[in-house]
């Protein structure tokens, strides 16, 4: 059992490292995943997670009983620069690189209801993420708003990653099979077995 858990642990560690290596580091992210809806209810407590759209670790969009959006991860209320860490533009996500980005209040011309029903792009500056967003409601005088937005795409695993995952599963099965065929092996004795010795043994079972 000690040997089996050791082999699986090593292979799972290798799989984890491969997954991390496959992820892009410091690159622009375009969220082209399925659209989702977020609703901040009128009169809700903006300090509660249910009232915040926590897009990333640094950007949590919410709104108080009056005024505009702010970033609850970094701000306690709305200012003329809110939500900090974001910039906004009208247009399609496919054209994100050529759009004219502004602060939220400048983008909607100090008239939040005017943004309802218009295609727009939100840029999350700290993580360099672009996503599609469309406001569907904006309440006046009581807080509350709603929008639909895109989500992160689901990456397709590379061929190398699939092969490594298959190796982990296969190796785990072989280890379990070896233990079943050789139940008399003690834990102490198993500790002395090497990877090479097990490879040779598995060919005979």
C-alpha positions as CSV (number, residue, x, y, z in Angstrom):
1,X,0.0,0.0,0.0
2,X,2.9,2.3,0.8
3,X,4.4,1.8,-2.6
4,X,1.0,2.2,-4.4
5,X,0.3,5.5,-2.7
6,X,3.8,6.7,-3.5
7,X,3.5,5.9,-7.2
8,X,0.1,7.6,-7.4
9,X,1.3,10.6,-5.5
10,X,4.3,11.1,-7.7
11,X,2.3,10.7,-10.9
12,X,-0.5,13.1,-9.6
13,X,2.2,15.6,-8.7
14,X,3.6,15.4,-12.3
15,X,0.1,15.8,-13.7
16,X,-0.5,19.0,-11.5
17,X,2.8,20.5,-12.7
18,X,1.9,19.7,-16.3
19,X,-1.5,21.5,-15.9
20,X,0.2,24.5,-14.3
21,X,2.8,24.6,-17.1
22,X,0.1,24.5,-19.7
23,X,-1.6,27.7,-18.4
24,X,-0.6,30.9,-20.0
25,X,1.3,33.2,-17.6
26,X,0.8,37.0,-17.8
27,X,-1.2,36.8,-21.1
28,X,-4.3,38.7,-22.0
29,X,-7.4,36.7,-21.2
30,X,-10.6,36.9,-23.3
31,X,-13.6,35.5,-21.6
32,X,-15.6,33.9,-24.4
33,X,-17.4,31.3,-22.2
34,X,-21.2,31.0,-21.8
35,X,-23.1,34.1,-20.7
36,X,-24.3,34.3,-17.1
37,X,-26.7,36.7,-15.3
38,X,-25.9,38.6,-12.2
39,X,-28.5,40.5,-10.2
40,X,-28.0,42.9,-7.3
41,X,-31.4,43.3,-5.6
42,X,-32.7,46.7,-4.7
43,X,-32.0,47.4,-1.0
44,X,-29.6,44.5,-0.6
45,X,-26.5,44.8,1.6
46,X,-23.5,45.5,-0.6
47,X,-21.1,44.0,1.9
48,X,-22.6,40.6,1.5
49,X,-21.1,38.2,-1.1
50,X,-24.6,37.5,-2.6
51,X,-24.7,41.2,-3.5
52,X,-21.3,41.2,-5.2
53,X,-20.2,39.8,-8.5
54,X,-16.8,38.5,-7.5
55,X,-15.2,38.3,-10.9
56,X,-11.6,37.9,-9.7
57,X,-9.7,38.2,-6.4
58,X,-9.4,41.9,-6.9
59,X,-12.7,42.9,-8.6
60,X,-16.0,42.5,-6.8
61,X,-18.7,44.6,-8.5
62,X,-21.6,45.8,-6.3
63,X,-23.7,48.9,-5.6
64,X,-25.1,50.7,-2.5
65,X,-28.6,52.0,-2.0
66,X,-27.7,55.0,-4.3
67,X,-25.0,56.1,-6.7
68,X,-22.9,53.9,-8.9
69,X,-20.9,50.7,-9.1
70,X,-17.8,50.2,-6.9
71,X,-15.3,47.5,-6.3
72,X,-16.0,46.0,-2.9
73,X,-12.7,44.1,-2.9
74,X,-10.8,47.5,-2.8
75,X,-13.4,50.2,-2.0
76,X,-15.9,50.8,0.7
77,X,-18.2,52.9,-1.5
78,X,-18.6,54.7,-4.8
79,X,-16.3,57.5,-6.0
80,X,-15.8,59.1,-9.4
81,X,-13.1,56.6,-10.2
82,X,-15.2,53.5,-9.2
83,X,-15.1,50.7,-9.7
84,X,-11.3,50.8,-9.4
85,X,-9.3,48.3,-11.4
86,X,-11.8,48.4,-14.3
87,X,-12.4,50.3,-17.5
88,X,-15.4,50.1,-19.9
89,X,-16.2,50.5,-23.6
90,X,-19.2,50.1,-25.8
91,X,-18.8,47.5,-28.6
92,X,-18.3,43.8,-29.2
93,X,-15.9,41.6,-27.4
94,X,-14.4,40.5,-30.7
95,X,-13.2,44.1,-31.2
96,X,-11.8,44.5,-27.7
97,X,-8.4,45.6,-28.8
98,X,-9.7,48.6,-30.8
99,X,-12.3,50.0,-28.4
100,X,-12.2,53.2,-26.5
101,X,-12.1,52.4,-22.7
102,X,-13.1,54.9,-20.0
103,X,-13.9,54.9,-16.3
104,X,-17.4,53.6,-15.6
105,X,-19.0,57.0,-15.0
106,X,-17.4,58.6,-18.1
107,X,-18.4,55.6,-20.1
108,X,-22.1,55.9,-19.3
109,X,-22.0,59.7,-19.6
110,X,-23.0,60.1,-15.9
111,X,-26.3,58.5,-16.9
112,X,-26.3,54.8,-15.9
113,X,-29.7,54.1,-17.3
114,X,-28.3,54.9,-20.8
115,X,-26.1,51.8,-20.7
116,X,-29.0,49.3,-20.3
117,X,-29.4,47.1,-23.4
118,X,-26.1,48.0,-25.0
119,X,-23.3,45.7,-25.9
120,X,-20.1,46.5,-24.0
121,X,-16.8,45.2,-22.9
122,X,-15.4,45.3,-19.4
123,X,-11.6,45.3,-19.0
124,X,-10.4,44.0,-15.6
125,X,-7.0,45.8,-15.5
126,X,-5.1,44.0,-12.8
127,X,-5.5,40.6,-14.5
128,X,-5.8,42.0,-18.1
129,X,-9.1,40.2,-18.6
130,X,-11.7,41.3,-21.2
131,X,-15.3,40.1,-21.1
132,X,-18.6,40.9,-22.8
133,X,-21.2,42.6,-20.6
134,X,-24.7,44.0,-21.1
135,X,-26.7,45.7,-18.4
136,X,-30.3,44.7,-18.3
137,X,-31.6,46.9,-15.5
138,X,-30.6,49.9,-13.4
139,X,-32.8,51.0,-10.5
140,X,-33.0,54.7,-9.5
141,X,-33.2,55.7,-5.9
142,X,-33.1,52.3,-4.3
143,X,-30.0,50.6,-5.6
144,X,-30.0,47.4,-7.5
145,X,-29.0,46.4,-11.1
146,X,-28.5,43.4,-13.3
147,X,-26.4,42.4,-16.2
148,X,-25.4,39.4,-18.3
149,X,-21.7,38.8,-18.9
150,X,-19.4,36.3,-20.4
151,X,-17.4,33.7,-18.4
152,X,-13.9,32.2,-18.7
153,X,-13.6,29.8,-21.5
154,X,-13.1,26.1,-20.7
155,X,-9.6,25.2,-22.1
156,X,-9.2,22.1,-24.1
157,X,-6.4,19.8,-22.7
158,X,-3.4,19.3,-24.9
159,X,-2.5,15.8,-26.2
160,X,0.5,15.6,-23.9
161,X,-1.7,16.4,-20.9
162,X,-4.3,13.7,-21.9
163,X,-1.5,11.1,-22.2
164,X,-0.1,12.0,-18.8
165,X,-3.6,11.8,-17.2
166,X,-4.1,8.3,-18.9
167,X,-0.7,7.3,-17.5
168,X,-1.8,8.2,-14.0
169,X,-5.0,6.2,-14.3
170,X,-3.2,3.2,-15.9
171,X,-0.4,3.2,-13.3
172,X,-2.9,3.4,-10.4
173,X,-4.8,0.4,-11.8
174,X,-1.6,-1.6,-12.2
175,X,-0.5,-0.9,-8.7
176,X,-3.8,-2.0,-7.3
177,X,-3.6,-5.2,-9.5
178,X,-0.1,-6.0,-8.2
179,X,-1.3,-5.7,-4.6
180,X,-4.2,-8.0,-5.2
181,X,-2.1,-10.6,-6.9
182,X,0.6,-10.4,-4.2
183,X,-1.3,-9.9,-1.0
184,X,1.5,-11.5,1.1
185,X,3.9,-8.6,0.5
186,X,4.4,-6.7,3.8
187,X,4.5,-3.0,4.0
188,X,8.1,-3.0,5.2
189,X,9.2,-5.2,2.3
190,X,7.3,-3.1,-0.2
191,X,9.3,0.0,0.9
192,X,12.4,-1.6,-0.5
193,X,10.9,-2.1,-4.0
194,X,12.1,0.3,-6.6
195,X,10.2,1.7,-9.6
196,X,12.4,-0.4,-12.0
197,X,11.7,-3.5,-10.0
198,X,7.9,-2.9,-10.2
199,X,8.1,-2.3,-13.9
200,X,9.7,-5.6,-14.4
201,X,7.3,-7.4,-12.1
202,X,4.2,-5.9,-13.8
203,X,5.1,-7.6,-17.0
204,X,4.6,-11.0,-15.4
205,X,1.2,-10.4,-13.8
